[in-house]
Amino acid sequence: MIFLGLSGIVLTQVYWVRNAMKLREEQYHQTIDLHLKTVVNRLLLASSAEMIGQTPVCNSARPDDSVRLVQILSPGILDSMIYEEFDPLLSRKDYLFGIVRPLTAEVLLSSREADTARLLSANHQVSLSCLFNHDPLYLHFLLCNERELAYKNVGFWLFLSLLFLLSISGVFIYIMQRWKRQKQLSEIKSDFVNNMTHEFRTPISTISLASEMLLNKDVQDKSAKVSKYAHIIFNENARLQGQVERILQIAVIDKDDFKIKRKFFDANDVLRGLIRSFAMTIEKREGLLRICLDAKETILFADRVHFTNIIANLIDNANKYSPEKPDITLHTSNTPDGLMIMIKDRGIGIARENQEHVFRNLYRVPTGDLHDVKGFGLGLYYVKRMTELHGGYVKVESEIGKGSKFYVFFPFGKENEETE
């Protein structure tokens, strides 16, 4: 409805502006023609007085009257009559004129070096038949910039109309863009809520079931089963706590007063620990996790916890988005200023048009009707924000069906750097 309403307003405005311009041109033409007829009347009076006294010309004109008129009237006299009639509507530089014999396409008299071809095709032509009924002559009047002159006095209003038209169009485009953006945000938030519900429901259901089993007296008498269900509760609680912590981390880092706690540590120690943590999960899927620690300088001045979470997020994504046996490589190298870490996988990959969006908050790559991989769309946003807070950067190279490479750069840092 908004689209139809705004479109109607714009089209109506365009219609009235066009009609107003057309009407203005017609009025201007009529005004010019009216003034020219007045000039002819003055010319009639002047020629009657000079040529035949007070005898009406229309009843007594002779074949050579036209020649005698041209001999008597100079361009200056005719120009003065026209100028007096059109002042202050026009200035002399705005027009050209001439007396033309149409039958022979001959210009008998004209103003300041007028172009004969243009003068013969002038839009304004007034017959001089009352002066010369035996030799039909016409007064041709040519405006040099007729359209510009026609709109001269209404230019401000035309400009105002166009300004309103552009304003309406601009508002319409802005509203449509905002509506599209709000629709995208609504879809993202809806997807986030659905994924969060799924992620929370599974551990909560598992904890509830395990707790129910622990309340069973037959189970309470068997220490092995008690230990089993206690471990299930512990692991699922840790999983649930991790999900909540991830959401809270995003809420915290979006605040302006967020601080990171820097200290020196060996990045290799963290990376080896992560490899051990993920090795079992990947081995269960018959996958392979390679590590190539080629960097020589690995001491960073950074927040160890967030560094660990950044790399863990990337390895976890590489595992989740490998539909078959995961094949993941973690590689480190040095640049003059810091440590470069690459996490490579042979998973489903990311389309080129989505690569610039994957680091946005709550963004998840569209997968059509497939929802095999659950998540909040927070991981890569967290990775980008935390890496940039450390003065580094993250980038991605990917191809559909061939996997992805994520590069994370951390500067070495100095102890006297301010903690953000």
C-alpha positions in Angstrom: 0.0 0.0 0.0 2.8 2.4 0.9 4.4 1.6 -2.5 1.2 2.3 -4.4 0.5 5.5 -2.4 4.0 6.9 -2.9 4.1 5.9 -6.5 0.7 7.6 -7.1 2.0 10.8 -5.5 5.2 10.8 -7.6 3.3 10.0 -10.8 0.7 12.7 -10.0 3.5 15.3 -9.4 5.2 14.4 -12.6 1.9 14.7 -14.5 1.1 18.1 -13.1 4.6 19.4 -13.7 4.6 18.3 -17.3 1.1 19.8 -17.8 2.2 23.0 -16.2 5.2 23.3 -18.5 3.2 22.5 -21.5 0.5 25.1 -20.5 3.2 27.7 -19.8 4.7 27.2 -23.3 1.3 27.6 -25.0 0.6 30.8 -23.0 4.0 32.1 -23.9 3.4 31.4 -27.6 0.1 33.1 -27.5 1.6 36.1 -25.8 4.4 36.4 -28.4 1.8 36.1 -31.2 -0.4 38.8 -29.6 2.5 41.2 -29.4 3.5 40.5 -33.0 -0.1 41.3 -34.2 0.2 44.6 -32.3 3.5 45.3 -34.2 1.7 44.6 -37.5 -1.1 47.0 -36.6 1.5 49.7 -35.8 3.2 48.8 -39.1 -0.1 49.2 -40.9 -0.6 52.7 -39.5 3.0 53.8 -40.2 2.9 52.4 -43.8 -0.5 54.0 -44.6 0.7 57.4 -43.4 4.0 57.2 -45.4 2.8 55.6 -48.6 -0.7 56.7 -49.4 -1.7 59.2 -46.8 -4.8 58.1 -44.9 -6.3 55.7 -47.5 -6.9 52.2 -46.2 -4.1 49.9 -47.6 -6.3 46.8 -47.7 -8.5 48.3 -50.4 -5.9 50.0 -52.5 -2.6 48.1 -52.4 -0.6 47.7 -55.6 1.8 45.0 -56.7 4.8 47.0 -56.0 3.7 47.9 -52.4 6.0 45.4 -50.8 9.0 46.8 -52.6 8.1 50.4 -51.6 7.6 49.2 -48.0 11.0 47.7 -47.8 12.5 50.9 -49.3 10.7 53.0 -46.7 11.1 50.8 -43.6 14.7 50.1 -42.4 15.5 47.2 -40.1 16.2 49.8 -37.4 12.6 51.2 -37.6 11.0 47.7 -37.5 13.4 46.7 -34.7 12.4 49.8 -32.7 8.7 48.9 -33.1 9.3 45.3 -32.0 11.5 46.3 -29.1 9.0 48.9 -27.8 6.3 46.3 -28.0 8.2 43.5 -26.3 10.0 45.5 -23.7 10.6 44.4 -20.9 9.5 40.9 -21.9 12.4 40.4 -24.2 15.8 42.1 -24.9 17.2 42.6 -28.4 19.6 39.6 -28.0 16.7 37.3 -27.5 15.1 37.4 -30.9 15.6 37.8 -34.7 13.0 39.0 -37.2 12.5 39.4 -40.9 9.8 40.1 -43.6 9.6 37.1 -45.8 7.9 36.3 -49.2 7.0 32.6 -48.7 6.3 31.9 -52.4 10.0 32.5 -53.3 11.4 31.8 -49.8 13.0 35.3 -50.0 13.9 37.4 -47.0 13.1 41.0 -48.0 14.2 42.6 -44.7 15.8 41.2 -41.6 17.5 42.1 -38.4 21.3 41.9 -37.6 22.6 39.2 -39.9 19.8 36.8 -39.3 20.3 33.2 -40.5 18.0 32.9 -43.5 17.3 29.2 -43.0 16.4 29.6 -39.4 14.4 32.7 -40.1 12.3 30.9 -42.8 11.4 28.1 -40.3 10.6 30.4 -37.4 7.7 29.3 -35.2 6.1 32.7 -35.0 4.8 34.0 -38.3 2.2 36.8 -38.7 0.6 37.6 -42.1 0.9 41.1 -43.6 -2.1 40.5 -45.9 -3.8 43.7 -44.7 -0.7 45.6 -46.0 -0.1 43.6 -49.2 -3.1 41.7 -50.5 -1.5 41.2 -54.0 1.9 40.1 -52.6 1.5 37.9 -49.5 4.3 38.7 -47.0 4.8 37.5 -43.5 6.6 38.8 -40.5 8.8 36.0 -39.1 9.9 36.2 -35.5 12.5 33.8 -34.1 13.3 33.4 -30.4 16.9 32.3 -29.8 16.2 30.4 -26.6 12.4 30.1 -26.6 12.1 27.2 -24.1 14.4 28.9 -21.6 12.6 32.2 -22.0 9.2 30.5 -21.6 10.2 29.1 -18.2 12.2 32.1 -17.1 9.5 33.5 -14.8 8.3 30.1 -13.5 11.8 28.6 -13.0 11.6 28.9 -9.3 8.3 27.1 -9.1 9.5 24.4 -11.5 12.6 24.0 -9.4 10.5 23.8 -6.2 8.2 21.1 -7.8 11.2 19.1 -9.0 12.7 19.4 -5.5 9.5 18.1 -3.9 9.5 15.3 -6.5 13.0 14.3 -5.7 12.3 14.5 -2.0 9.3 12.2 -2.3 11.4 9.8 -4.4 14.3 10.0 -1.9 11.9 9.3 1.1 10.4 6.4 -0.8 13.8 4.9 -1.5 14.9 5.4 2.1 11.7 3.8 3.4 12.1 0.8 1.1 15.8 0.4 2.1 14.9 0.6 5.8 12.0 -1.8 5.3 14.3 -4.3 3.6 16.9 -3.9 6.3 14.3 -4.4 9.1 13.0 -7.5 7.3 16.5 -8.9 7.1 17.1 -8.1 10.8 13.8 -9.8 11.7 14.7 -12.9 9.8 18.2 -13.0 11.4 16.7 -12.5 14.9 14.0 -15.2 14.2 16.8 -17.6 13.1 18.8 -16.7 16.1 15.9 -17.4 18.5 15.2 -20.7 16.8 18.8 -21.8 16.9 19.2 -20.7 20.5 16.1 -22.7 21.5 17.5 -25.8 19.8 20.9 -25.4 21.3 19.5 -24.9 24.8 16.7 -27.5 24.6 19.1 -30.4 23.9 21.3 -30.0 27.0 18.4 -29.1 29.2 16.5 -32.2 28.1 19.6 -34.4 28.7 20.1 -32.9 32.2 16.5 -33.4 33.0 16.5 -37.0 31.9 19.8 -37.8 33.8 18.5 -36.1 36.9 15.3 -38.1 36.7 17.4 -41.3 36.5 19.4 -40.3 39.5 16.2 -40.0 41.5 15.4 -43.6 40.8 16.2 -45.7 43.8 17.5 -48.6 41.7 20.0 -46.3 40.1 21.1 -44.8 43.4 22.2 -48.2 44.7 24.6 -48.6 41.7 27.6 -46.3 41.9 28.6 -46.9 38.3 25.3 -45.6 37.0 25.3 -42.7 39.4 28.8 -41.7 38.2 27.7 -42.1 34.5 24.6 -39.8 34.9 26.6 -37.4 37.1 29.1 -37.0 34.3 26.3 -36.5 31.7 24.9 -33.7 33.9 28.3 -32.2 34.3 29.1 -32.3 30.6 25.8 -31.0 29.4 25.8 -28.2 32.1 29.3 -27.2 30.8 27.9 -27.2 27.3 25.0 -25.1 28.3 27.2 -22.7 30.2 29.5 -22.4 27.2 26.5 -21.4 25.0 25.4 -18.8 27.5 28.9 -17.5 27.9 29.2 -17.1 24.1 26.1 -14.9 24.0 27.3 -12.9 27.0 30.7 -12.3 25.4 29.1 -10.7 22.4 27.0 -8.5 24.6 30.1 -7.4 26.5 32.4 -6.7 23.6 29.8 -4.5 22.0 30.1 -2.1 24.9 32.4 0.8 24.7 34.0 0.1 28.1 35.1 -3.4 27.2 38.6 -4.3 28.4 41.0 -7.0 27.4 43.6 -8.3 29.8 46.9 -8.6 28.0 49.9 -10.6 29.2 52.8 -12.5 27.6 52.2 -16.1 26.6 53.5 -18.7 24.1 50.9 -19.1 21.3 52.2 -22.6 20.6 51.2 -23.8 24.0 47.6 -22.6 23.4 47.5 -24.1 19.9 48.8 -27.5 21.1 46.2 -27.5 23.9 43.4 -26.8 21.4 44.6 -29.6 19.1 44.4 -32.1 22.0 40.9 -30.8 22.9 39.5 -31.2 19.4 41.4 -34.3 18.4 38.9 -36.7 20.0 35.9 -35.0 18.5 37.4 -35.1 15.0 38.7 -38.7 15.4 35.1 -39.8 16.2 34.2 -38.6 12.8 37.2 -40.4 11.3 38.7 -37.1 10.4 42.2 -35.7 10.4 43.6 -32.6 12.3 47.0 -31.5 11.2 49.2 -28.9 12.9 52.2 -27.2 11.3 53.9 -24.8 13.7 56.3 -23.1 11.3 56.4 -19.8 13.2 59.7 -19.1 15.0 58.5 -16.1 17.1 55.4 -17.2 19.0 55.4 -15.0 22.1 52.4 -12.7 22.1 51.3 -9.9 24.4 47.5 -10.5 24.2 44.5 -11.8 26.1 45.1 -15.5 26.4 41.5 -16.4 27.0 40.2 -14.5 24.0 43.1 -15.8 21.8 42.1 -19.3 22.8 38.4 -18.7 22.0 39.2 -17.1 18.6 41.2 -20.2 17.4 38.7 -22.6 19.0 35.8 -20.9 17.1 37.6 -21.3 13.8 38.5 -25.0 14.4 35.0 -25.7 15.6 33.5 -24.1 12.4 35.9 -26.1 10.2 34.7 -29.3 11.9 31.0 -28.4 11.8 31.0 -27.4 8.2 32.8 -30.5 6.9 29.9 -32.8 6.0 32.1 -35.9 5.7 35.4 -36.8 7.3 37.0 -33.5 8.4 40.4 -32.7 7.0 41.7 -29.6 9.0 45.1 -28.0 9.0 46.4 -25.4 11.4 49.4 -23.6 10.2 51.4 -20.8 11.7 54.0 -18.4 10.2 55.7 -15.2 11.1 55.5 -11.8 9.5 57.8 -8.9 10.5 55.1 -7.6 12.9 53.4 -10.6 14.3 52.0 -14.1 14.1 49.8 -15.4 11.2 47.6 -18.4 11.9 45.8 -20.2 9.1 42.9 -22.7 9.6 42.2 -24.7 6.5 39.4 -27.2 5.9 37.9 -29.1 3.0 34.3 -28.5 3.9 31.3 -27.1 2.1 32.9 -23.7 1.5 31.4 -20.2 1.4 30.0 -18.5 -1.8 31.8 -15.3 -2.9 28.7 -13.1 -2.3 28.5 -14.3 1.3 32.1 -13.9 2.2 31.9 -10.2 3.0 28.9 -10.9 5.4 30.1 -13.9 7.4 31.7 -11.6 10.1 28.5 -9.7 10.8 26.7 -10.2 14.0 24.0 -12.9 13.9 24.7 -13.6 10.2 24.6 -17.2 9.1 25.3 -18.4 5.5 22.0 -19.3 3.8 21.8 -23.1 3.3 18.3 -23.3 1.8 16.2 -25.9 3.4 19.2 -27.6 5.1 19.6 -27.0 8.8 22.1 -29.7 9.7 24.5 -27.2 11.4 23.1 -25.2 14.3 24.6 -22.0 15.6 23.9 -18.5 16.7 25.9 -16.6 14.0 28.1 -15.1 16.7 31.3 -17.1 16.3 32.9 -15.2 13.4 31.6 -11.9 14.6 33.4 -12.5 17.9 36.5 -13.6 16.0 36.6 -10.4 14.0 35.8 -8.0 16.9 38.4 -9.6 19.3 41.1 -9.8 16.6 40.7 -6.1 15.8 40.7 -5.1 19.5 44.2 -6.7 19.6 45.3 -4.7 16.6 45.1 -7.6 14.2 42.8 -8.7 11.4 41.0 -11.8 10.0 40.2 -12.7 6.4 38.7 -15.6 4.5 39.4 -17.3 1.2 36.8 -19.9 0.2 35.2 -21.7 -2.7 32.0 -23.7 -2.8 32.6 -27.4 -2.5 36.4 -27.0 -1.9 36.6 -25.7 1.6 37.8 -22.5 3.3 40.9 -20.8 4.6 40.7 -18.4 7.5 43.8 -16.2 8.2 44.1 -14.6 11.6 46.9 -12.1 12.3 48.1 -11.1 15.8 50.7 -8.4 16.3 53.5 -9.2 18.8 52.5 -6.3 21.0 54.5 -4.5 23.7 54.1 -4.4 27.4 53.6 -0.7 27.5 50.6 -0.8 25.2 47.4 0.3 26.7 44.9 -2.3 27.7 41.7 -1.7 25.8 
